[in-house]
Amino acid sequence: MAWLTMLDPLRSEPALIDQVYGRLVEAISDGSLLAGERLTQERVARLLDVSRQPVSHALQLLKHHGLVIEHGRRGLAVAPLDATRIWHLYQVREPMDGLAARLASERVASGQVHKDDIDVLQRTLLVGCALDDSAPIIDLVRADVAFHMAIHDLSGNPEIARTVSEQWPQFRRSMAVVLDSKARRALVWKEHTSIVDAVLDGNASLAEHLARKHAHDAGHETRQRIGQMSQS
């Protein structure tokens, strides 16, 4: 066991690749990096003051998730928003969000949910509702994602969260487009409140209906907004 003394202690912070990836996802989501903008290892490494190796891996992850595309000999560029792809993703997410809300409600009704888990959901709702019109888009997106992740976790089915997590980068980017509308921001959290009320009341059928409708409407509006942006 002497070899154990030769290893460096494990560090609690995320790996550098994850940090670079997360920073780039946020920059693409909030519009700091625009569609078509060129991304090179050298430029990103310089901006983030890191070596090129973690940048290279992070860019490949972005490519895997469809956030960047090949740009000829010039390397990679931020991908344009694809209205059809976003709509397809929401079509898949709609029944999953409905299932998550139903399962969460059933678990609450049967007393299977710990109070701490309910507190997490309620806190995400309070945080989101407290954001006003001056809040940065990225904060609105984070709050929205946190809310849905809390519902997914409360369902007790880890496969829901695991399946949706693969597409969160695309959803975060599309959320930023829709949440740019002040009217939509207020409606989103009003609908979230209704979903939480149904879940905590143990009304499984209503919770499922509201969650599915919320996802369906979000997908429909997002597709329309992206389409309008493309035309303009």
VOBASE-668593 format. One record per residue (C-alpha): residue number from 1; x, y, z. Coordinates in nm, 2 decimals. Example, Ala and Ser with C-alpha at 12.3 -4.5 7.8 and 13.67 -1.06 7.14 Angstrom:
% residues 2
{resi = 1, xx = 1.23, yy = -0.45, zz = 0.78} .
{resi = 2, xx = 1.37, yy = -0.11, zz = 0.71} .
***
This chain:
% residues 232
{resi = 1, xx = 0.00, yy = 0.00, zz = 0.00} .
{resi = 2, xx = 0.30, yy = 0.23, zz = 0.00} .
{resi = 3, xx = 0.21, yy = 0.35, zz = -0.35} .
{resi = 4, xx = -0.08, yy = 0.54, zz = -0.20} .
{resi = 5, xx = 0.15, yy = 0.79, zz = -0.05} .
{resi = 6, xx = 0.27, yy = 0.88, zz = -0.40} .
{resi = 7, xx = -0.07, yy = 1.00, zz = -0.51} .
{resi = 8, xx = -0.18, yy = 1.36, zz = -0.49} .
{resi = 9, xx = -0.50, yy = 1.42, zz = -0.29} .
{resi = 10, xx = -0.82, yy = 1.43, zz = -0.48} .
{resi = 11, xx = -0.96, yy = 1.78, zz = -0.54} .
{resi = 12, xx = -1.32, yy = 1.86, zz = -0.48} .
{resi = 13, xx = -1.36, yy = 2.12, zz = -0.76} .
{resi = 14, xx = -1.47, yy = 2.01, zz = -1.11} .
{resi = 15, xx = -1.21, yy = 1.90, zz = -1.35} .
{resi = 16, xx = -1.06, yy = 2.18, zz = -1.56} .
{resi = 17, xx = -1.22, yy = 2.04, zz = -1.88} .
{resi = 18, xx = -1.57, yy = 2.06, zz = -1.71} .
{resi = 19, xx = -1.50, yy = 2.42, zz = -1.60} .
{resi = 20, xx = -1.40, yy = 2.52, zz = -1.95} .
{resi = 21, xx = -1.70, yy = 2.34, zz = -2.10} .
{resi = 22, xx = -1.94, yy = 2.50, zz = -1.85} .
{resi = 23, xx = -1.81, yy = 2.85, zz = -1.92} .
{resi = 24, xx = -1.84, yy = 2.80, zz = -2.29} .
{resi = 25, xx = -2.20, yy = 2.66, zz = -2.26} .
{resi = 26, xx = -2.30, yy = 2.96, zz = -2.05} .
{resi = 27, xx = -2.14, yy = 3.20, zz = -2.30} .
{resi = 28, xx = -2.33, yy = 3.04, zz = -2.59} .
{resi = 29, xx = -2.65, yy = 3.02, zz = -2.39} .
{resi = 30, xx = -2.65, yy = 3.39, zz = -2.29} .
{resi = 31, xx = -2.54, yy = 3.51, zz = -2.63} .
{resi = 32, xx = -2.19, yy = 3.62, zz = -2.54} .
{resi = 33, xx = -2.08, yy = 3.39, zz = -2.81} .
{resi = 34, xx = -2.30, yy = 3.43, zz = -3.12} .
{resi = 35, xx = -2.40, yy = 3.18, zz = -3.38} .
{resi = 36, xx = -2.12, yy = 3.17, zz = -3.64} .
{resi = 37, xx = -1.85, yy = 3.30, zz = -3.41} .
{resi = 38, xx = -1.53, yy = 3.12, zz = -3.46} .
{resi = 39, xx = -1.37, yy = 2.92, zz = -3.17} .
{resi = 40, xx = -1.01, yy = 2.82, zz = -3.17} .
{resi = 41, xx = -0.81, yy = 2.65, zz = -2.91} .
{resi = 42, xx = -0.57, yy = 2.94, zz = -2.89} .
{resi = 43, xx = -0.84, yy = 3.20, zz = -2.85} .
{resi = 44, xx = -1.04, yy = 3.02, zz = -2.58} .
{resi = 45, xx = -0.72, yy = 2.92, zz = -2.39} .
{resi = 46, xx = -0.61, yy = 3.28, zz = -2.39} .
{resi = 47, xx = -0.95, yy = 3.42, zz = -2.28} .
{resi = 48, xx = -0.98, yy = 3.17, zz = -2.00} .
{resi = 49, xx = -0.61, yy = 3.16, zz = -1.91} .
{resi = 50, xx = -0.57, yy = 2.79, zz = -1.94} .
{resi = 51, xx = -0.37, yy = 2.55, zz = -2.15} .
{resi = 52, xx = -0.49, yy = 2.43, zz = -2.49} .
{resi = 53, xx = -0.54, yy = 2.07, zz = -2.38} .
{resi = 54, xx = -0.86, yy = 2.11, zz = -2.16} .
{resi = 55, xx = -0.99, yy = 2.35, zz = -2.43} .
{resi = 56, xx = -0.95, yy = 2.09, zz = -2.69} .
{resi = 57, xx = -1.15, yy = 1.84, zz = -2.49} .
{resi = 58, xx = -1.42, yy = 2.09, zz = -2.41} .
{resi = 59, xx = -1.46, yy = 2.19, zz = -2.77} .
{resi = 60, xx = -1.51, yy = 1.83, zz = -2.86} .
{resi = 61, xx = -1.78, yy = 1.80, zz = -2.60} .
{resi = 62, xx = -1.95, yy = 2.11, zz = -2.74} .
{resi = 63, xx = -1.93, yy = 1.95, zz = -3.09} .
{resi = 64, xx = -2.09, yy = 1.63, zz = -2.95} .
{resi = 65, xx = -2.38, yy = 1.82, zz = -2.81} .
{resi = 66, xx = -2.43, yy = 2.01, zz = -3.13} .
{resi = 67, xx = -2.33, yy = 2.35, zz = -2.99} .
{resi = 68, xx = -2.04, yy = 2.40, zz = -3.23} .
{resi = 69, xx = -1.99, yy = 2.28, zz = -3.58} .
{resi = 70, xx = -1.70, yy = 2.24, zz = -3.82} .
{resi = 71, xx = -1.61, yy = 2.56, zz = -4.00} .
{resi = 72, xx = -1.40, yy = 2.44, zz = -4.29} .
{resi = 73, xx = -1.03, yy = 2.49, zz = -4.25} .
{resi = 74, xx = -1.10, yy = 2.76, zz = -3.99} .
{resi = 75, xx = -1.18, yy = 2.50, zz = -3.72} .
{resi = 76, xx = -1.50, yy = 2.53, zz = -3.52} .
{resi = 77, xx = -1.78, yy = 2.79, zz = -3.49} .
{resi = 78, xx = -2.08, yy = 2.83, zz = -3.27} .
{resi = 79, xx = -2.37, yy = 2.64, zz = -3.43} .
{resi = 80, xx = -2.69, yy = 2.82, zz = -3.53} .
{resi = 81, xx = -3.00, yy = 2.74, zz = -3.34} .
{resi = 82, xx = -3.20, yy = 2.47, zz = -3.51} .
{resi = 83, xx = -3.57, yy = 2.52, zz = -3.46} .
{resi = 84, xx = -3.66, yy = 2.17, zz = -3.58} .
{resi = 85, xx = -3.40, yy = 2.00, zz = -3.35} .
{resi = 86, xx = -3.52, yy = 2.20, zz = -3.05} .
{resi = 87, xx = -3.88, yy = 2.10, zz = -3.13} .
{resi = 88, xx = -3.79, yy = 1.74, zz = -3.15} .
{resi = 89, xx = -3.61, yy = 1.75, zz = -2.82} .
{resi = 90, xx = -3.91, yy = 1.91, zz = -2.65} .
{resi = 91, xx = -4.13, yy = 1.64, zz = -2.81} .
{resi = 92, xx = -3.92, yy = 1.38, zz = -2.63} .
{resi = 93, xx = -3.90, yy = 1.58, zz = -2.31} .
{resi = 94, xx = -4.28, yy = 1.64, zz = -2.28} .
{resi = 95, xx = -4.38, yy = 1.29, zz = -2.17} .
{resi = 96, xx = -4.07, yy = 1.26, zz = -1.95} .
{resi = 97, xx = -4.15, yy = 1.58, zz = -1.77} .
{resi = 98, xx = -4.51, yy = 1.46, zz = -1.73} .
{resi = 99, xx = -4.39, yy = 1.13, zz = -1.59} .
{resi = 100, xx = -4.15, yy = 1.30, zz = -1.35} .
{resi = 101, xx = -4.43, yy = 1.52, zz = -1.21} .
{resi = 102, xx = -4.67, yy = 1.22, zz = -1.18} .
{resi = 103, xx = -4.41, yy = 1.01, zz = -1.00} .
{resi = 104, xx = -4.31, yy = 1.30, zz = -0.77} .
{resi = 105, xx = -4.67, yy = 1.36, zz = -0.68} .
{resi = 106, xx = -4.74, yy = 0.99, zz = -0.61} .
{resi = 107, xx = -4.43, yy = 0.97, zz = -0.39} .
{resi = 108, xx = -4.54, yy = 1.28, zz = -0.20} .
{resi = 109, xx = -4.89, yy = 1.14, zz = -0.15} .
{resi = 110, xx = -4.75, yy = 0.81, zz = -0.02} .
{resi = 111, xx = -4.51, yy = 0.98, zz = 0.22} .
{resi = 112, xx = -4.20, yy = 0.85, zz = 0.04} .
{resi = 113, xx = -4.04, yy = 1.19, zz = -0.01} .
{resi = 114, xx = -3.81, yy = 1.33, zz = 0.26} .
{resi = 115, xx = -3.88, yy = 1.69, zz = 0.38} .
{resi = 116, xx = -3.54, yy = 1.81, zz = 0.27} .
{resi = 117, xx = -3.62, yy = 1.70, zz = -0.09} .
{resi = 118, xx = -3.94, yy = 1.90, zz = -0.08} .
{resi = 119, xx = -3.75, yy = 2.20, zz = 0.06} .
{resi = 120, xx = -3.51, yy = 2.18, zz = -0.24} .
{resi = 121, xx = -3.80, yy = 2.20, zz = -0.48} .
{resi = 122, xx = -3.97, yy = 2.49, zz = -0.30} .
{resi = 123, xx = -3.64, yy = 2.68, zz = -0.28} .
{resi = 124, xx = -3.59, yy = 2.65, zz = -0.66} .
{resi = 125, xx = -3.94, yy = 2.79, zz = -0.70} .
{resi = 126, xx = -3.88, yy = 3.08, zz = -0.46} .
{resi = 127, xx = -3.55, yy = 3.17, zz = -0.63} .
{resi = 128, xx = -3.71, yy = 3.17, zz = -0.98} .
{resi = 129, xx = -4.01, yy = 3.37, zz = -0.87} .
{resi = 130, xx = -3.79, yy = 3.63, zz = -0.70} .
{resi = 131, xx = -3.59, yy = 3.71, zz = -1.02} .
{resi = 132, xx = -3.71, yy = 4.04, zz = -1.17} .
{resi = 133, xx = -3.68, yy = 4.19, zz = -1.51} .
{resi = 134, xx = -3.33, yy = 4.32, zz = -1.44} .
{resi = 135, xx = -3.20, yy = 3.97, zz = -1.38} .
{resi = 136, xx = -2.94, yy = 3.85, zz = -1.63} .
{resi = 137, xx = -3.06, yy = 3.59, zz = -1.88} .
{resi = 138, xx = -2.81, yy = 3.33, zz = -1.76} .
{resi = 139, xx = -2.96, yy = 3.36, zz = -1.40} .
{resi = 140, xx = -3.31, yy = 3.30, zz = -1.54} .
{resi = 141, xx = -3.19, yy = 3.00, zz = -1.73} .
{resi = 142, xx = -3.01, yy = 2.85, zz = -1.43} .
{resi = 143, xx = -3.32, yy = 2.89, zz = -1.22} .
{resi = 144, xx = -3.53, yy = 2.73, zz = -1.48} .
{resi = 145, xx = -3.30, yy = 2.43, zz = -1.52} .
{resi = 146, xx = -3.27, yy = 2.40, zz = -1.14} .
{resi = 147, xx = -3.65, yy = 2.38, zz = -1.11} .
{resi = 148, xx = -3.69, yy = 2.11, zz = -1.36} .
{resi = 149, xx = -3.40, yy = 1.91, zz = -1.22} .
{resi = 150, xx = -3.56, yy = 1.93, zz = -0.88} .
{resi = 151, xx = -3.88, yy = 1.78, zz = -1.02} .
{resi = 152, xx = -3.68, yy = 1.51, zz = -1.20} .
{resi = 153, xx = -3.50, yy = 1.42, zz = -0.88} .
{resi = 154, xx = -3.82, yy = 1.42, zz = -0.68} .
{resi = 155, xx = -3.96, yy = 1.16, zz = -0.91} .
{resi = 156, xx = -3.73, yy = 0.89, zz = -0.76} .
{resi = 157, xx = -3.65, yy = 0.77, zz = -1.11} .
{resi = 158, xx = -3.28, yy = 0.86, zz = -1.18} .
{resi = 159, xx = -3.31, yy = 0.76, zz = -1.55} .
{resi = 160, xx = -3.53, yy = 1.06, zz = -1.62} .
{resi = 161, xx = -3.26, yy = 1.31, zz = -1.50} .
{resi = 162, xx = -2.99, yy = 1.10, zz = -1.67} .
{resi = 163, xx = -3.17, yy = 1.10, zz = -2.00} .
{resi = 164, xx = -3.26, yy = 1.47, zz = -2.00} .
{resi = 165, xx = -2.91, yy = 1.58, zz = -1.88} .
{resi = 166, xx = -2.75, yy = 1.49, zz = -2.21} .
{resi = 167, xx = -2.96, yy = 1.76, zz = -2.38} .
{resi = 168, xx = -2.95, yy = 2.03, zz = -2.11} .
{resi = 169, xx = -2.69, yy = 2.23, zz = -2.31} .
{resi = 170, xx = -2.94, yy = 2.26, zz = -2.61} .
{resi = 171, xx = -3.23, yy = 2.33, zz = -2.38} .
{resi = 172, xx = -3.03, yy = 2.60, zz = -2.19} .
{resi = 173, xx = -2.96, yy = 2.78, zz = -2.52} .
{resi = 174, xx = -3.32, yy = 2.77, zz = -2.63} .
{resi = 175, xx = -3.44, yy = 2.88, zz = -2.29} .
{resi = 176, xx = -3.23, yy = 3.19, zz = -2.33} .
{resi = 177, xx = -3.42, yy = 3.28, zz = -2.65} .
{resi = 178, xx = -3.77, yy = 3.25, zz = -2.49} .
{resi = 179, xx = -3.68, yy = 3.40, zz = -2.15} .
{resi = 180, xx = -3.57, yy = 3.72, zz = -2.33} .
{resi = 181, xx = -3.94, yy = 3.80, zz = -2.33} .
{resi = 182, xx = -4.05, yy = 3.96, zz = -2.00} .
{resi = 183, xx = -4.41, yy = 3.83, zz = -2.05} .
{resi = 184, xx = -4.28, yy = 3.48, zz = -2.10} .
{resi = 185, xx = -4.07, yy = 3.49, zz = -1.78} .
{resi = 186, xx = -4.37, yy = 3.57, zz = -1.57} .
{resi = 187, xx = -4.58, yy = 3.30, zz = -1.73} .
{resi = 188, xx = -4.30, yy = 3.04, zz = -1.69} .
{resi = 189, xx = -4.29, yy = 3.08, zz = -1.31} .
{resi = 190, xx = -4.67, yy = 3.10, zz = -1.28} .
{resi = 191, xx = -4.68, yy = 2.76, zz = -1.46} .
{resi = 192, xx = -4.40, yy = 2.62, zz = -1.24} .
{resi = 193, xx = -4.60, yy = 2.73, zz = -0.93} .
{resi = 194, xx = -4.90, yy = 2.54, zz = -1.05} .
{resi = 195, xx = -4.70, yy = 2.23, zz = -1.11} .
{resi = 196, xx = -4.55, yy = 2.24, zz = -0.76} .
{resi = 197, xx = -4.89, yy = 2.29, zz = -0.61} .
{resi = 198, xx = -5.02, yy = 1.98, zz = -0.78} .
{resi = 199, xx = -4.72, yy = 1.78, zz = -0.69} .
{resi = 200, xx = -4.73, yy = 1.87, zz = -0.32} .
{resi = 201, xx = -5.11, yy = 1.82, zz = -0.31} .
{resi = 202, xx = -5.05, yy = 1.46, zz = -0.44} .
{resi = 203, xx = -5.27, yy = 1.53, zz = -0.75} .
{resi = 204, xx = -5.07, yy = 1.30, zz = -0.98} .
{resi = 205, xx = -5.29, yy = 1.34, zz = -1.29} .
{resi = 206, xx = -5.30, yy = 1.72, zz = -1.27} .
{resi = 207, xx = -4.93, yy = 1.74, zz = -1.21} .
{resi = 208, xx = -4.86, yy = 1.53, zz = -1.52} .
{resi = 209, xx = -5.10, yy = 1.73, zz = -1.73} .
{resi = 210, xx = -4.95, yy = 2.06, zz = -1.62} .
{resi = 211, xx = -4.60, yy = 1.95, zz = -1.67} .
{resi = 212, xx = -4.67, yy = 1.81, zz = -2.02} .
{resi = 213, xx = -4.85, yy = 2.12, zz = -2.13} .
{resi = 214, xx = -4.57, yy = 2.34, zz = -1.99} .
{resi = 215, xx = -4.31, yy = 2.14, zz = -2.20} .
{resi = 216, xx = -4.53, yy = 2.14, zz = -2.51} .
{resi = 217, xx = -4.60, yy = 2.51, zz = -2.50} .
{resi = 218, xx = -4.23, yy = 2.59, zz = -2.43} .
{resi = 219, xx = -4.13, yy = 2.38, zz = -2.73} .
{resi = 220, xx = -4.39, yy = 2.54, zz = -2.96} .
{resi = 221, xx = -4.29, yy = 2.89, zz = -2.86} .
{resi = 222, xx = -3.92, yy = 2.82, zz = -2.88} .
{resi = 223, xx = -3.96, yy = 2.68, zz = -3.23} .
{resi = 224, xx = -4.15, yy = 2.99, zz = -3.34} .
{resi = 225, xx = -3.90, yy = 3.23, zz = -3.18} .
{resi = 226, xx = -3.60, yy = 3.06, zz = -3.34} .
{resi = 227, xx = -3.78, yy = 3.05, zz = -3.67} .
{resi = 228, xx = -3.85, yy = 3.43, zz = -3.65} .
{resi = 229, xx = -3.49, yy = 3.49, zz = -3.57} .
{resi = 230, xx = -3.37, yy = 3.29, zz = -3.86} .
{resi = 231, xx = -3.60, yy = 3.48, zz = -4.10} .
{resi = 232, xx = -3.48, yy = 3.82, zz = -3.97} .
***
